[in-house]
Amino acid sequence: MKKAKMIIDKDYKLAEVDKRIYGSFIEHLGRAVYDGIYQPGHELSDNDGFRKDVIELVKELDVPIIRYPGGNFVSNFFWEDSVGPVEERQKRLDLAWKSLEPNQVGVNEFAKWIKKANSEMMMAVNLGTRGIADACNFLEYCNHPSGTKYSDLRIKHGQKDPHNIKVWCLGNEMDGPWQLGHKNKYEYGRLAEETAKAMKQMDPSIELVACGSSSRSMPTFPEWEAVTLEHAYDHVDYISLHQYYGNAENDTADFLAKSDDMDDFIKTVISTCDYIKAKKRSKKKINLSFDEWNVWFHSMKEDADIMENKPWSIAPPLLEDIYTFEAALLVGLILITLMKHADRVKIACMAQLVNVIAPIMTDRNGGPAWRQTIFYPFMHASKYGRGTVLYPLVNTPLHDTASHEDVTDIESIAVYNEEKEELTIFAVNRNIEEKIQFSVDARGLEGYQLIEHIVLENDDFKLCNSAGNEQVQPKTSSKYSLDDGILTIDLNKASWNVIRLGNKKK
């Protein structure tokens, strides 16, 4: 049997985890809002029309921040249409997704839902078809207490207290030619700078996210980041990263190596940020908001057909990827990658949360909500990945794939929760053929014992969950040895593992 080894010590700390790396995203797209979080008349909906079963699943994931309302949708978003008496709101064409937006759920309704879900809002402003003045008006509506045109309008709409939204995105994917109001890097850099200056003049407490490249494959990457930060460095707090992964080639081994691409993406953006920091002789550090990430490729043909042949409907079933077991493994690998960069990645949003490339699905025929395969690694990371990331020191066998070399068999990270005196090791065996014996040198954690070993595994890489038939679920394993602080445990081929250790004296 192949062997891998990890050495951990709670005194060797990389960074505190910002809980917002376990964030998510809800866009006015497909059935994310309508028939997703909001479905008045459904037997499981509350008096406000919100699905109670969906809320409970969101709470199970413990999502601390949710980006809203887009996404591509935001580049033609008129926030004024989404507030005021619902019966007076007008429908609007959503040009991004060729759908009809009824504006039954808007800013104030979503803020109410956010509280029910025990989360916070991360708001995006339209810098595609609109600009600085509208962004400031929107901020005034949401955050200013009272006594001004837009804050008093909010109060008139029945929302006395300000929403106090602290994180704002300065547009969405503005480097993408598909984006309404697409800008070149110089145009966007100047617009982001001036919008940021104005918004922070109104509310200095907010944090701002400038648009980075839409993906690492964009022809302007990473020059886009450099030029944007040349302009906006002094006025923004984060730059965004977006990336989706697919397995159109049906090559599982290579698919599971794609988290290495994400690692390289993050490192390149950090280098670019620090280059501009050095160039400006600045003491300020720009951090990263990886505010769109997931597996997305299953539904693309169906999506194209709907938008081309059935446009302008309300809540069409767009981007409804049904996830396989192998997708859950890659999601676990992505989460480990984010934790490895906890010193610089402070916000991350799985895109998205409900129905649209999502861990939570609702049945199209009015049935219950259910958990996709990717629900479980996200839940485990969010639940147990709070604390301090320790410096990872892992010795593992390597393998090559179709487009990646020296791929580690074992990807792993350890998070120490000092308050609970618990240590959690997240590990994926991405060798799809062989079990790996994994030994953990935990002598620096004297008196710690194994609490549990959670495993997500299946021989069928293409197995999916469905409503009432969740075939991919985690289980616990008791096969391990712990001798003089050395934990030895077998990690089965192609498996997601959560290894929890705790102080037996507590």
Summary of the structure (lengths in Angstrom):
residues: 506
radius of gyration: 22.8
end to end distance: 35.6
largest distance: 70.7
contacts: 1827
relative contact order: 0.15
helix: 29%
strand: 28%
